Amino acid sequence: MYQFSYDDIQADSVADARDRERQLLTRSIDMLSAAAAIGHGSQEAVEALHFTNRVWSTFLEDLGSSDNALPKEIRANLISIGLWLLRETEDIRQGRTNNFEGLIEVSQIIRDGIQ
């Protein structure tokens, strides 16, 4: 019979959460890349922007929670980045910009920084 300490289970839980975050960002990046190739008025763009918006809205909710264990400065920086991403997705949706590349690049940087 295996016995696990609370710390082992907690560490696995955090690692699993980070992996899910990376997977979500990778999916968002893939969808945004496909949308960028087709154009901002496409169904792929609508779906990519909606997915990215949902991902970052969820991240922002978590980052704003007092239960979030990240240091306050990192949380604040990620919140600023997340708000920019949400504004940029709305600008693309409204046809004011076509900056898929910026969304993709920033998302890749965040994804690659998750440890």
C-alpha positions as CSV (number, residue, x, y, z in Angstrom):
1,M,0.0,0.0,0.0
2,Y,1.2,3.4,-0.9
3,Q,1.2,6.3,1.5
4,F,1.6,9.8,0.2
5,S,2.3,12.9,2.3
6,Y,0.1,15.9,2.0
7,D,3.1,17.8,0.5
8,D,3.5,15.2,-2.2
9,I,-0.2,15.4,-3.2
10,Q,-0.1,19.2,-3.0
11,A,3.0,19.3,-5.2
12,D,1.4,17.0,-7.8
13,S,-1.8,19.1,-7.7
14,V,0.2,22.3,-8.5
15,A,2.2,20.5,-11.2
16,D,-1.0,19.2,-12.8
17,A,-2.5,22.7,-12.7
18,R,0.5,24.2,-14.4
19,D,0.4,21.5,-17.0
20,R,-3.3,22.3,-17.7
21,E,-2.4,26.0,-18.0
22,R,0.3,25.2,-20.5
23,Q,-2.1,23.0,-22.5
24,L,-4.8,25.7,-22.5
25,L,-2.3,28.3,-23.7
26,T,-1.0,25.9,-26.4
27,R,-4.5,25.3,-27.6
28,S,-5.2,29.1,-27.7
29,I,-1.9,29.7,-29.6
30,D,-2.7,27.0,-32.2
31,M,-6.2,28.4,-32.7
32,L,-4.9,31.9,-33.0
33,S,-2.2,30.8,-35.5
34,A,-4.9,29.1,-37.7
35,A,-7.1,32.2,-37.5
36,A,-4.2,34.5,-38.4
37,A,-3.6,32.4,-41.6
38,I,-7.3,32.6,-42.6
39,G,-8.2,36.1,-41.5
40,H,-10.0,38.0,-38.7
41,G,-13.4,37.6,-40.2
42,S,-13.4,33.9,-40.4
43,Q,-15.2,31.4,-38.2
44,E,-11.8,30.2,-37.0
45,A,-11.0,33.7,-35.8
46,V,-14.3,33.9,-33.9
47,E,-13.6,30.6,-32.2
48,A,-10.0,31.4,-31.4
49,L,-10.8,34.8,-30.0
50,H,-13.7,33.4,-27.9
51,F,-11.5,30.6,-26.6
52,T,-8.6,33.0,-25.8
53,N,-11.0,35.3,-24.1
54,R,-12.4,32.5,-21.9
55,V,-8.9,31.3,-21.0
56,W,-7.7,34.7,-19.9
57,S,-10.9,35.6,-18.1
58,T,-10.5,32.4,-16.1
59,F,-6.8,33.2,-15.5
60,L,-7.6,36.8,-14.4
61,E,-10.2,35.5,-12.0
62,D,-7.7,33.1,-10.4
63,L,-4.9,35.8,-10.3
64,G,-7.3,38.2,-8.5
65,S,-8.1,35.6,-5.9
66,S,-6.5,36.0,-2.4
67,D,-6.0,32.2,-2.5
68,N,-3.5,32.5,-5.4
69,A,-0.1,31.7,-4.1
70,L,2.0,33.6,-6.7
71,P,3.9,36.6,-5.4
72,K,1.8,39.8,-5.6
73,E,4.1,41.5,-8.1
74,I,4.0,38.6,-10.5
75,R,0.2,38.4,-10.2
76,A,-0.1,42.1,-10.9
77,N,2.1,41.8,-14.0
78,L,0.1,38.8,-15.3
79,I,-3.2,40.7,-14.6
80,S,-1.9,43.6,-16.7
81,I,-0.9,41.2,-19.5
82,G,-4.2,39.5,-19.3
83,L,-6.1,42.7,-19.5
84,W,-4.1,43.7,-22.6
85,L,-4.8,40.3,-24.2
86,L,-8.6,40.8,-23.6
87,R,-8.5,44.3,-25.1
88,E,-6.6,43.1,-28.1
89,T,-9.0,40.2,-28.7
90,E,-11.9,42.6,-28.6
91,D,-10.1,45.0,-31.0
92,I,-9.5,42.1,-33.4
93,R,-13.1,41.1,-33.1
94,Q,-14.3,44.6,-33.8
95,G,-12.0,44.9,-36.8
96,R,-9.8,47.7,-35.3
97,T,-6.7,45.6,-35.6
98,N,-5.4,42.3,-36.9
99,N,-2.7,41.7,-34.3
100,F,-2.9,38.0,-34.0
101,E,0.9,37.9,-34.0
102,G,1.0,39.9,-30.8
103,L,-1.5,37.7,-29.1
104,I,0.4,34.6,-30.2
105,E,3.8,35.9,-29.1
106,V,2.7,37.1,-25.7
107,S,0.8,33.8,-25.1
108,Q,3.9,31.8,-26.1
109,I,6.1,33.8,-23.6
110,I,3.6,33.3,-20.8
111,R,3.2,29.6,-21.6
112,D,7.0,29.0,-21.8
113,G,7.4,30.8,-18.5
114,I,5.0,28.5,-16.6
115,Q,7.0,26.1,-14.4
